[in-house]
Amino acid sequence: MILYGLCATANVRWVDNQGKLVDEDECTIADFYSKPAFVLADDVRSYLTDWSPMPQTSNREAVIAAMIAEGHIPPRTVDWKTFCNRVREKCNARLDAKGRPPFGFSDKQIQRIVNDLRDK
């Protein structure tokens, strides 16, 4: 039911029985019941990553590299605290009740990753 809901709201693209990508604008509610035969796994993974309450450790280096490529270079263009907070925000790494980050998302760990990426 969740996948059907994601397809109906156009958050996830789907393929019909003939293997054609279905345009959700051309699909009516009556047609929808039999339409989704397969969903695109990349869309589902992306959606789950965006909405997962768990920290996305696997995305940490990619997020840091993307932020540096956008010009957010600590400490030159942005201070470390702001940079680290943005990395945690983009990776769903919320601070706990005592204000501590999850494992692998401390300011020191993020600084190490930034320095390692600079050395490459």
N, C-alpha and C positions, 0 to 999 in steps of 0.2 A: 504494500500500500504506500509506503514511503517513496519507493521508486516511481510509482504512478503519479504521486503528488508532485515529485520533482520534475517529472516529464511534463505534467499538465501546466505547471507554472513556468516552464521554459528554463529551469535551472539546469536541467540535464537534457542533452539531445538524445534522440533514439532513432532506431532503424526499424523499418517494417519487415514483413515476411519476405519481400522481394530483395531485401538488402539495400533499400534506398533510404537515405537520410530524410526523415519526415520534417517538413516545414510546419511548425506549430501554428502559424498564422492560417494555413490552409486546412487544418484539421478541426472538425467540429466535435462537440461533446459526444454525439452519437457514434462517430467514427473512432473516437479515442479508445474505447473499450477494447477493440481488437487490434489497434495499431501497434503499440510498443512490443516488438518481439525481442529486441536487444537494446541495451543502453550502452552509451560510450563510457568505458571505464575511466578514462581520463577526466571526464566531467564529474563523475561520481567522486573520484579521489579528490579533485579540487574542491568540490562542495564540502566533503567531509573534513578536509584540512581547514577550510575557512571557518567551519562551525564547531570544530572539536574543542572541548574544554581542556584537553590535555596539551601540555607544551609540545611544540613541534621541533624537537631537537634536530631532526633530519634536515630541516630547512634553515637552520641557524646560519651556516656559512654562506648559503645562497642569499639570504636576506642581507647579511653584512656586506657581501660583495656587491649586491645591487645598490645598497645605500651609498657605498663608496663611489660606485660608478655614476650615481646621480649627483655627486658632488658634496655629499655629507661626509667630510673627512675630519675625524676627530684628531687632535684638538684644534685644527686650523679653522674650519668653517662651522663647527658645532662642538659644544663642550661634551666631555665624556659622559656626564650624567644623562644629558638629553639623548645622546646617541644610544646609550645602553637601554634607556627606557623605551625608545622607539623599536629597537631590536626585540626586546621582550614583548612589546605590544603586537608586533607583526608575527611573532611566533607563538602567541597565546600563552606566554609564560608569565602568568599573573603572580604578584607577590602574595605570600600567605598572610595570615592575620597579624603576624609579628613583623611584617615588612621584609621578609626574606624571600629572595628569588628561588625558583626551583633549581635543582641540580643542573649545572652546566650553563646557567644564565646569570651568574654573578657578574658584577662590573669587571672584576679581575679576569674572569674567563673570557668575556667578550673582548677585552683589551688584548689578551693573548692571541685570540683568533684574528683580530685586526692586524696585529703585528706580524703574524705568520703569513697573512695574505699579502702584506706589503713586501715581505721578503721573497715571495715567489716571483 
